[in-house]
Amino acid sequence: MSALPKLLAACLLVLAACTTTSYKITTTTGQIYFAQDNPVYDVSSDTYVFIDENGEQVTLGKCEIKFIKEQ
C-alpha cells in the first residue's frame, strides 16, 4: 500500500472521531457527567439514562439534572 492511501485512511479515521457528539450533564448538586451519546429520557420513570465516559450506565432523575449541553 502506498503512502497516499494510508494517509487518506488515517485522515478519515481522525474525521470520524471528531464528528462524534458527546453531552455534558450537570446535576443540581454540581456533579458533571459526560455522556457518549444523547441521554435517553424515560417518561414512565421520569429519568434520563446514558453511558458515561467510563462506559458505565448512569440513571438520573429529571429533577436531579440542571442542564444537558451538547459538546
PDB file of N, CA, C and O in Angstrom:
ATOM      1  N   MET A   1       0.849  -1.174   0.000  1.00  0.00           N
ATOM      2  CA  MET A   1       0.000   0.000   0.000  1.00  0.00           C
ATOM      3  C   MET A   1       0.894   1.236   0.000  1.00  0.00           C
ATOM      4  O   MET A   1       1.810   1.354   0.814  1.00  0.00           O
ATOM      5  N   SER A   2       0.614   2.159  -0.927  1.00  0.00           N
ATOM      6  CA  SER A   2       1.440   3.368  -0.995  1.00  0.00           C
ATOM      7  C   SER A   2       1.082   4.333   0.123  1.00  0.00           C
ATOM      8  O   SER A   2       0.127   4.108   0.866  1.00  0.00           O
ATOM      9  N   ALA A   3       1.838   5.391   0.238  1.00  0.00           N
ATOM     10  CA  ALA A   3       1.663   6.353   1.324  1.00  0.00           C
ATOM     11  C   ALA A   3       0.346   7.123   1.220  1.00  0.00           C
ATOM     12  O   ALA A   3      -0.267   7.423   2.245  1.00  0.00           O
ATOM     13  N   LEU A   4      -0.101   7.449   0.009  1.00  0.00           N
ATOM     14  CA  LEU A   4      -1.325   8.249  -0.159  1.00  0.00           C
ATOM     15  C   LEU A   4      -2.569   7.536   0.376  1.00  0.00           C
ATOM     16  O   LEU A   4      -3.322   8.156   1.127  1.00  0.00           O
ATOM     17  N   PRO A   5      -2.827   6.283   0.037  1.00  0.00           N
ATOM     18  CA  PRO A   5      -3.996   5.614   0.612  1.00  0.00           C
ATOM     19  C   PRO A   5      -3.929   5.494   2.137  1.00  0.00           C
ATOM     20  O   PRO A   5      -4.949   5.594   2.819  1.00  0.00           O
ATOM     21  N   LYS A   6      -2.714   5.277   2.667  1.00  0.00           N
ATOM     22  CA  LYS A   6      -2.557   5.199   4.125  1.00  0.00           C
ATOM     23  C   LYS A   6      -2.891   6.547   4.763  1.00  0.00           C
ATOM     24  O   LYS A   6      -3.549   6.605   5.802  1.00  0.00           O
ATOM     25  N   LEU A   7      -2.433   7.623   4.134  1.00  0.00           N
ATOM     26  CA  LEU A   7      -2.703   8.969   4.639  1.00  0.00           C
ATOM     27  C   LEU A   7      -4.190   9.271   4.590  1.00  0.00           C
ATOM     28  O   LEU A   7      -4.741   9.816   5.547  1.00  0.00           O
ATOM     29  N   LEU A   8      -4.844   8.928   3.498  1.00  0.00           N
ATOM     30  CA  LEU A   8      -6.285   9.159   3.375  1.00  0.00           C
ATOM     31  C   LEU A   8      -7.063   8.350   4.414  1.00  0.00           C
ATOM     32  O   LEU A   8      -8.017   8.854   5.007  1.00  0.00           O
ATOM     33  N   ALA A   9      -6.663   7.120   4.630  1.00  0.00           N
ATOM     34  CA  ALA A   9      -7.333   6.289   5.632  1.00  0.00           C
ATOM     35  C   ALA A   9      -7.167   6.879   7.027  1.00  0.00           C
ATOM     36  O   ALA A   9      -8.113   6.888   7.814  1.00  0.00           O
ATOM     37  N   ALA A  10      -5.989   7.365   7.333  1.00  0.00           N
ATOM     38  CA  ALA A  10      -5.737   7.984   8.639  1.00  0.00           C
ATOM     39  C   ALA A  10      -6.570   9.247   8.813  1.00  0.00           C
ATOM     40  O   ALA A  10      -7.118   9.484   9.890  1.00  0.00           O
ATOM     41  N   CYS A  11      -6.671  10.056   7.768  1.00  0.00           N
ATOM     42  CA  CYS A  11      -7.475  11.283   7.820  1.00  0.00           C
ATOM     43  C   CYS A  11      -8.948  10.965   8.044  1.00  0.00           C
ATOM     44  O   CYS A  11      -9.618  11.643   8.823  1.00  0.00           O
ATOM     45  N   LEU A  12      -9.454   9.945   7.369  1.00  0.00           N
ATOM     46  CA  LEU A  12     -10.857   9.556   7.550  1.00  0.00           C
ATOM     47  C   LEU A  12     -11.117   9.070   8.969  1.00  0.00           C
ATOM     48  O   LEU A  12     -12.170   9.350   9.540  1.00  0.00           O
ATOM     49  N   LEU A  13     -10.176   8.356   9.529  1.00  0.00           N
ATOM     50  CA  LEU A  13     -10.319   7.873  10.898  1.00  0.00           C
ATOM     51  C   LEU A  13     -10.359   9.046  11.877  1.00  0.00           C
ATOM     52  O   LEU A  13     -11.171   9.055  12.802  1.00  0.00           O
ATOM     53  N   VAL A  14      -9.497  10.021  11.679  1.00  0.00           N
ATOM     54  CA  VAL A  14      -9.474  11.205  12.547  1.00  0.00           C
ATOM     55  C   VAL A  14     -10.776  11.990  12.413  1.00  0.00           C
ATOM     56  O   VAL A  14     -11.336  12.425  13.419  1.00  0.00           O
ATOM     57  N   LEU A  15     -11.260  12.174  11.202  1.00  0.00           N
ATOM     58  CA  LEU A  15     -12.515  12.901  10.987  1.00  0.00           C
ATOM     59  C   LEU A  15     -13.695  12.178  11.621  1.00  0.00           C
ATOM     60  O   LEU A  15     -14.576  12.817  12.195  1.00  0.00           O
ATOM     61  N   ALA A  16     -13.720  10.880  11.527  1.00  0.00           N
ATOM     62  CA  ALA A  16     -14.803  10.112  12.140  1.00  0.00           C
ATOM     63  C   ALA A  16     -14.810  10.291  13.649  1.00  0.00           C
ATOM     64  O   ALA A  16     -15.877  10.402  14.254  1.00  0.00           O
ATOM     65  N   ALA A  17     -13.652  10.321  14.254  1.00  0.00           N
ATOM     66  CA  ALA A  17     -13.554  10.503  15.702  1.00  0.00           C
ATOM     67  C   ALA A  17     -13.990  11.901  16.113  1.00  0.00           C
ATOM     68  O   ALA A  17     -14.549  12.079  17.195  1.00  0.00           O
ATOM     69  N   CYS A  18     -13.745  12.887  15.272  1.00  0.00           N
ATOM     70  CA  CYS A  18     -14.086  14.268  15.597  1.00  0.00           C
ATOM     71  C   CYS A  18     -15.569  14.557  15.450  1.00  0.00           C
ATOM     72  O   CYS A  18     -16.063  15.526  16.026  1.00  0.00           O
ATOM     73  N   THR A  19     -16.282  13.751  14.702  1.00  0.00           N
ATOM     74  CA  THR A  19     -17.693  14.039  14.455  1.00  0.00           C
ATOM     75  C   THR A  19     -18.616  13.402  15.481  1.00  0.00           C
ATOM     76  O   THR A  19     -19.829  13.605  15.412  1.00  0.00           O
ATOM     77  N   THR A  20     -18.087  12.644  16.424  1.00  0.00           N
ATOM     78  CA  THR A  20     -18.954  12.063  17.437  1.00  0.00           C
ATOM     79  C   THR A  20     -19.406  13.155  18.395  1.00  0.00           C
ATOM     80  O   THR A  20     -18.634  14.041  18.764  1.00  0.00           O
ATOM     81  N   THR A  21     -20.656  13.075  18.785  1.00  0.00           N
ATOM     82  CA  THR A  21     -21.237  14.074  19.671  1.00  0.00           C
ATOM     83  C   THR A  21     -21.277  13.521  21.087  1.00  0.00           C
ATOM     84  O   THR A  21     -21.697  12.386  21.312  1.00  0.00           O
ATOM     85  N   SER A  22     -20.843  14.320  22.019  1.00  0.00           N
ATOM     86  CA  SER A  22     -20.963  13.946  23.425  1.00  0.00           C
ATOM     87  C   SER A  22     -21.801  15.017  24.128  1.00  0.00           C
ATOM     88  O   SER A  22     -22.047  16.092  23.581  1.00  0.00           O
ATOM     89  N   TYR A  23     -22.223  14.704  25.329  1.00  0.00           N
ATOM     90  CA  TYR A  23     -23.088  15.601  26.085  1.00  0.00           C
ATOM     91  C   TYR A  23     -22.544  15.797  27.488  1.00  0.00           C
ATOM     92  O   TYR A  23     -22.101  14.845  28.130  1.00  0.00           O
ATOM     93  N   LYS A  24     -22.579  17.029  27.957  1.00  0.00           N
ATOM     94  CA  LYS A  24     -22.175  17.364  29.320  1.00  0.00           C
ATOM     95  C   LYS A  24     -23.454  17.492  30.139  1.00  0.00           C
ATOM     96  O   LYS A  24     -24.316  18.317  29.836  1.00  0.00           O
ATOM     97  N   ILE A  25     -23.568  16.674  31.172  1.00  0.00           N
ATOM     98  CA  ILE A  25     -24.747  16.687  32.029  1.00  0.00           C
ATOM     99  C   ILE A  25     -24.330  17.216  33.386  1.00  0.00           C
ATOM    100  O   ILE A  25     -23.456  16.645  34.038  1.00  0.00           O
ATOM    101  N   THR A  26     -24.946  18.295  33.810  1.00  0.00           N
ATOM    102  CA  THR A  26     -24.647  18.895  35.105  1.00  0.00           C
ATOM    103  C   THR A  26     -25.853  18.706  36.017  1.00  0.00           C
ATOM    104  O   THR A  26     -26.982  19.022  35.642  1.00  0.00           O
ATOM    105  N   THR A  27     -25.607  18.190  37.211  1.00  0.00           N
ATOM    106  CA  THR A  27     -26.689  17.960  38.163  1.00  0.00           C
ATOM    107  C   THR A  27     -26.922  19.204  39.018  1.00  0.00           C
ATOM    108  O   THR A  27     -26.126  20.143  39.004  1.00  0.00           O
ATOM    109  N   THR A  28     -28.005  19.191  39.744  1.00  0.00           N
ATOM    110  CA  THR A  28     -28.333  20.316  40.623  1.00  0.00           C
ATOM    111  C   THR A  28     -27.335  20.445  41.770  1.00  0.00           C
ATOM    112  O   THR A  28     -27.248  21.502  42.396  1.00  0.00           O
ATOM    113  N   THR A  29     -26.575  19.375  42.053  1.00  0.00           N
ATOM    114  CA  THR A  29     -25.554  19.434  43.112  1.00  0.00           C
ATOM    115  C   THR A  29     -24.186  19.832  42.563  1.00  0.00           C
ATOM    116  O   THR A  29     -23.224  19.963  43.320  1.00  0.00           O
ATOM    117  N   GLY A  30     -24.099  20.028  41.227  1.00  0.00           N
ATOM    118  CA  GLY A  30     -22.839  20.445  40.618  1.00  0.00           C
ATOM    119  C   GLY A  30     -21.989  19.317  40.068  1.00  0.00           C
ATOM    120  O   GLY A  30     -20.919  19.568  39.513  1.00  0.00           O
ATOM    121  N   GLN A  31     -22.441  18.080  40.212  1.00  0.00           N
ATOM    122  CA  GLN A  31     -21.693  16.945  39.658  1.00  0.00           C
ATOM    123  C   GLN A  31     -21.815  16.984  38.133  1.00  0.00           C
ATOM    124  O   GLN A  31     -22.877  17.292  37.592  1.00  0.00           O
ATOM    125  N   ILE A  32     -20.714  16.669  37.451  1.00  0.00           N
ATOM    126  CA  ILE A  32     -20.688  16.729  35.988  1.00  0.00           C
ATOM    127  C   ILE A  32     -20.425  15.338  35.427  1.00  0.00           C
ATOM    128  O   ILE A  32     -19.520  14.629  35.868  1.00  0.00           O
ATOM    129  N   TYR A  33     -21.244  14.966  34.437  1.00  0.00           N
ATOM    130  CA  TYR A  33     -21.072  13.707  33.710  1.00  0.00           C
ATOM    131  C   TYR A  33     -20.867  14.047  32.246  1.00  0.00           C
ATOM    132  O   TYR A  33     -21.327  15.086  31.772  1.00  0.00           O
ATOM    133  N   PHE A  34     -20.177  13.177  31.532  1.00  0.00           N
ATOM    134  CA  PHE A  34     -20.045  13.298  30.082  1.00  0.00           C
ATOM    135  C   PHE A  34     -20.611  12.031  29.469  1.00  0.00           C
ATOM    136  O   PHE A  34     -20.119  10.931  29.720  1.00  0.00           O
ATOM    137  N   ALA A  35     -21.653  12.196  28.661  1.00  0.00           N
ATOM    138  CA  ALA A  35     -22.310  11.058  28.017  1.00  0.00           C
ATOM    139  C   ALA A  35     -21.751  10.863  26.623  1.00  0.00           C
ATOM    140  O   ALA A  35     -21.473  11.833  25.917  1.00  0.00           O
ATOM    141  N   GLN A  36     -21.585   9.604  26.224  1.00  0.00           N
ATOM    142  CA  GLN A  36     -21.076   9.288  24.901  1.00  0.00           C
ATOM    143  C   GLN A  36     -22.121   9.569  23.826  1.00  0.00           C
ATOM    144  O   GLN A  36     -21.771   9.959  22.712  1.00  0.00           O
ATOM    145  N   ASP A  37     -23.385   9.378  24.145  1.00  0.00           N
ATOM    146  CA  ASP A  37     -24.489   9.608  23.219  1.00  0.00           C
ATOM    147  C   ASP A  37     -25.554  10.437  23.910  1.00  0.00           C
ATOM    148  O   ASP A  37     -25.460  10.734  25.101  1.00  0.00           O
ATOM    149  N   ASN A  38     -26.565  10.805  23.141  1.00  0.00           N
ATOM    150  CA  ASN A  38     -27.673  11.586  23.671  1.00  0.00           C
ATOM    151  C   ASN A  38     -28.345  10.828  24.818  1.00  0.00           C
ATOM    152  O   ASN A  38     -28.735   9.673  24.641  1.00  0.00           O
ATOM    153  N   PRO A  39     -28.487  11.453  25.983  1.00  0.00           N
ATOM    154  CA  PRO A  39     -29.189  10.793  27.086  1.00  0.00           C
ATOM    155  C   PRO A  39     -30.638  10.493  26.673  1.00  0.00           C
ATOM    156  O   PRO A  39     -31.287  11.300  26.008  1.00  0.00           O
ATOM    157  N   VAL A  40     -31.125   9.326  27.079  1.00  0.00           N
ATOM    158  CA  VAL A  40     -32.476   8.905  26.722  1.00  0.00           C
ATOM    159  C   VAL A  40     -33.396   9.165  27.908  1.00  0.00           C
ATOM    160  O   VAL A  40     -33.126   8.748  29.034  1.00  0.00           O
ATOM    161  N   TYR A  41     -34.502   9.873  27.621  1.00  0.00           N
ATOM    162  CA  TYR A  41     -35.476  10.181  28.674  1.00  0.00           C
ATOM    163  C   TYR A  41     -36.528   9.084  28.728  1.00  0.00           C
ATOM    164  O   TYR A  41     -37.127   8.739  27.710  1.00  0.00           O
ATOM    165  N   ASP A  42     -36.753   8.534  29.923  1.00  0.00           N
ATOM    166  CA  ASP A  42     -37.779   7.515  30.145  1.00  0.00           C
ATOM    167  C   ASP A  42     -38.962   8.179  30.840  1.00  0.00           C
ATOM    168  O   ASP A  42     -38.883   8.549  32.011  1.00  0.00           O
ATOM    169  N   VAL A  43     -40.053   8.322  30.103  1.00  0.00           N
ATOM    170  CA  VAL A  43     -41.236   9.015  30.618  1.00  0.00           C
ATOM    171  C   VAL A  43     -41.826   8.291  31.822  1.00  0.00           C
ATOM    172  O   VAL A  43     -42.229   8.931  32.792  1.00  0.00           O
ATOM    173  N   SER A  44     -41.880   6.968  31.767  1.00  0.00           N
ATOM    174  CA  SER A  44     -42.538   6.208  32.835  1.00  0.00           C
ATOM    175  C   SER A  44     -41.832   6.358  34.186  1.00  0.00           C
ATOM    176  O   SER A  44     -42.482   6.373  35.231  1.00  0.00           O
ATOM    177  N   SER A  45     -40.487   6.471  34.162  1.00  0.00           N
ATOM    178  CA  SER A  45     -39.761   6.607  35.436  1.00  0.00           C
ATOM    179  C   SER A  45     -39.265   8.035  35.685  1.00  0.00           C
ATOM    180  O   SER A  45     -38.684   8.318  36.733  1.00  0.00           O
ATOM    181  N   ASP A  46     -39.496   8.942  34.713  1.00  0.00           N
ATOM    182  CA  ASP A  46     -39.079  10.343  34.821  1.00  0.00           C
ATOM    183  C   ASP A  46     -37.569  10.449  35.054  1.00  0.00           C
ATOM    184  O   ASP A  46     -37.107  11.238  35.879  1.00  0.00           O
ATOM    185  N   THR A  47     -36.801   9.624  34.299  1.00  0.00           N
ATOM    186  CA  THR A  47     -35.351   9.598  34.436  1.00  0.00           C
ATOM    187  C   THR A  47     -34.663   9.709  33.085  1.00  0.00           C
ATOM    188  O   THR A  47     -35.259   9.446  32.040  1.00  0.00           O
ATOM    189  N   TYR A  48     -33.402  10.102  33.129  1.00  0.00           N
ATOM    190  CA  TYR A  48     -32.523  10.081  31.960  1.00  0.00           C
ATOM    191  C   TYR A  48     -31.510   8.960  32.168  1.00  0.00           C
ATOM    192  O   TYR A  48     -30.980   8.780  33.264  1.00  0.00           O
ATOM    193  N   VAL A  49     -31.251   8.208  31.097  1.00  0.00           N
ATOM    194  CA  VAL A  49     -30.274   7.119  31.136  1.00  0.00           C
ATOM    195  C   VAL A  49     -29.238   7.393  30.052  1.00  0.00           C
ATOM    196  O   VAL A  49     -29.581   7.760  28.928  1.00  0.00           O
ATOM    197  N   PHE A  50     -27.953   7.209  30.407  1.00  0.00           N
ATOM    198  CA  PHE A  50     -26.877   7.424  29.451  1.00  0.00           C
ATOM    199  C   PHE A  50     -25.655   6.617  29.864  1.00  0.00           C
ATOM    200  O   PHE A  50     -25.566   6.125  30.989  1.00  0.00           O
ATOM    201  N   ILE A  51     -24.715   6.490  28.931  1.00  0.00           N
ATOM    202  CA  ILE A  51     -23.438   5.828  29.190  1.00  0.00           C
ATOM    203  C   ILE A  51     -22.401   6.930  29.417  1.00  0.00           C
ATOM    204  O   ILE A  51     -22.227   7.798  28.562  1.00  0.00           O
ATOM    205  N   ASP A  52     -21.710   6.902  30.563  1.00  0.00           N
ATOM    206  CA  ASP A  52     -20.737   7.945  30.873  1.00  0.00           C
ATOM    207  C   ASP A  52     -19.390   7.658  30.201  1.00  0.00           C
ATOM    208  O   ASP A  52     -19.244   6.678  29.470  1.00  0.00           O
ATOM    209  N   GLU A  53     -18.417   8.526  30.460  1.00  0.00           N
ATOM    210  CA  GLU A  53     -17.104   8.412  29.814  1.00  0.00           C
ATOM    211  C   GLU A  53     -16.333   7.159  30.236  1.00  0.00           C
ATOM    212  O   GLU A  53     -15.358   6.789  29.582  1.00  0.00           O
ATOM    213  N   ASN A  54     -16.756   6.507  31.312  1.00  0.00           N
ATOM    214  CA  ASN A  54     -16.111   5.270  31.774  1.00  0.00           C
ATOM    215  C   ASN A  54     -16.825   4.022  31.264  1.00  0.00           C
ATOM    216  O   ASN A  54     -16.450   2.901  31.606  1.00  0.00           O
ATOM    217  N   GLY A  55     -17.856   4.223  30.443  1.00  0.00           N
ATOM    218  CA  GLY A  55     -18.614   3.099  29.908  1.00  0.00           C
ATOM    219  C   GLY A  55     -19.678   2.562  30.854  1.00  0.00           C
ATOM    220  O   GLY A  55     -20.258   1.505  30.606  1.00  0.00           O
ATOM    221  N   GLU A  56     -19.933   3.287  31.936  1.00  0.00           N
ATOM    222  CA  GLU A  56     -20.930   2.874  32.926  1.00  0.00           C
ATOM    223  C   GLU A  56     -22.292   3.466  32.587  1.00  0.00           C
ATOM    224  O   GLU A  56     -22.383   4.615  32.154  1.00  0.00           O
ATOM    225  N   GLN A  57     -23.356   2.679  32.783  1.00  0.00           N
ATOM    226  CA  GLN A  57     -24.703   3.206  32.595  1.00  0.00           C
ATOM    227  C   GLN A  57     -25.090   4.030  33.812  1.00  0.00           C
ATOM    228  O   GLN A  57     -24.940   3.579  34.947  1.00  0.00           O
ATOM    229  N   VAL A  58     -25.589   5.246  33.575  1.00  0.00           N
ATOM    230  CA  VAL A  58     -25.982   6.146  34.653  1.00  0.00           C
ATOM    231  C   VAL A  58     -27.457   6.480  34.473  1.00  0.00           C
ATOM    232  O   VAL A  58     -27.912   6.749  33.362  1.00  0.00           O
ATOM    233  N   THR A  59     -28.194   6.459  35.570  1.00  0.00           N
ATOM    234  CA  THR A  59     -29.602   6.841  35.563  1.00  0.00           C
ATOM    235  C   THR A  59     -29.784   7.980  36.556  1.00  0.00           C
ATOM    236  O   THR A  59     -29.452   7.851  37.735  1.00  0.00           O
ATOM    237  N   LEU A  60     -30.314   9.096  36.067  1.00  0.00           N
ATOM    238  CA  LEU A  60     -30.561  10.254  36.927  1.00  0.00           C
ATOM    239  C   LEU A  60     -32.011  10.684  36.795  1.00  0.00           C
ATOM    240  O   LEU A  60     -32.572  10.677  35.699  1.00  0.00           O
ATOM    241  N   GLY A  61     -32.609  11.052  37.901  1.00  0.00           N
ATOM    242  CA  GLY A  61     -33.959  11.588  37.873  1.00  0.00           C
ATOM    243  C   GLY A  61     -33.970  12.942  37.177  1.00  0.00           C
ATOM    244  O   GLY A  61     -33.011  13.707  37.270  1.00  0.00           O
ATOM    245  N   LYS A  62     -35.058  13.228  36.485  1.00  0.00           N
ATOM    246  CA  LYS A  62     -35.186  14.503  35.775  1.00  0.00           C
ATOM    247  C   LYS A  62     -34.973  15.680  36.729  1.00  0.00           C
ATOM    248  O   LYS A  62     -34.364  16.679  36.346  1.00  0.00           O
ATOM    249  N   CYS A  63     -35.458  15.577  37.951  1.00  0.00           N
ATOM    250  CA  CYS A  63     -35.332  16.667  38.921  1.00  0.00           C
ATOM    251  C   CYS A  63     -33.896  16.857  39.407  1.00  0.00           C
ATOM    252  O   CYS A  63     -33.581  17.890  39.999  1.00  0.00           O
ATOM    253  N   GLU A  64     -33.015  15.871  39.164  1.00  0.00           N
ATOM    254  CA  GLU A  64     -31.610  15.963  39.569  1.00  0.00           C
ATOM    255  C   GLU A  64     -30.750  16.705  38.546  1.00  0.00           C
ATOM    256  O   GLU A  64     -29.620  17.083  38.855  1.00  0.00           O
ATOM    257  N   ILE A  65     -31.259  16.916  37.348  1.00  0.00           N
ATOM    258  CA  ILE A  65     -30.473  17.483  36.270  1.00  0.00           C
ATOM    259  C   ILE A  65     -30.719  18.976  36.111  1.00  0.00           C
ATOM    260  O   ILE A  65     -31.852  19.428  35.949  1.00  0.00           O
ATOM    261  N   LYS A  66     -29.628  19.724  36.162  1.00  0.00           N
ATOM    262  CA  LYS A  66     -29.721  21.169  35.973  1.00  0.00           C
ATOM    263  C   LYS A  66     -29.780  21.492  34.487  1.00  0.00           C
ATOM    264  O   LYS A  66     -30.647  22.246  34.045  1.00  0.00           O
ATOM    265  N   PHE A  67     -28.843  20.912  33.705  1.00  0.00           N
ATOM    266  CA  PHE A  67     -28.893  21.073  32.251  1.00  0.00           C
ATOM    267  C   PHE A  67     -28.085  20.016  31.549  1.00  0.00           C
ATOM    268  O   PHE A  67     -27.205  19.383  32.131  1.00  0.00           O
ATOM    269  N   ILE A  68     -28.406  19.836  30.271  1.00  0.00           N
ATOM    270  CA  ILE A  68     -27.692  18.916  29.373  1.00  0.00           C
ATOM    271  C   ILE A  68     -27.242  19.747  28.192  1.00  0.00           C
ATOM    272  O   ILE A  68     -28.052  20.396  27.529  1.00  0.00           O
ATOM    273  N   LYS A  69     -25.930  19.724  27.930  1.00  0.00           N
ATOM    274  CA  LYS A  69     -25.378  20.547  26.861  1.00  0.00           C
ATOM    275  C   LYS A  69     -24.607  19.676  25.874  1.00  0.00           C
ATOM    276  O   LYS A  69     -23.769  18.867  26.272  1.00  0.00           O
ATOM    277  N   GLU A  70     -24.895  19.847  24.585  1.00  0.00           N
ATOM    278  CA  GLU A  70     -24.164  19.127  23.551  1.00  0.00           C
ATOM    279  C   GLU A  70     -22.772  19.690  23.448  1.00  0.00           C
ATOM    280  O   GLU A  70     -22.590  20.908  23.444  1.00  0.00           O
ATOM    281  N   GLN A  71     -21.770  18.804  23.364  1.00  0.00           N
ATOM    282  CA  GLN A  71     -20.373  19.245  23.270  1.00  0.00           C
ATOM    283  C   GLN A  71     -19.927  19.268  21.833  1.00  0.00           C
ATOM    284  O   GLN A  71     -18.780  19.612  21.548  1.00  0.00           O
TER     285      GLN A  71
END
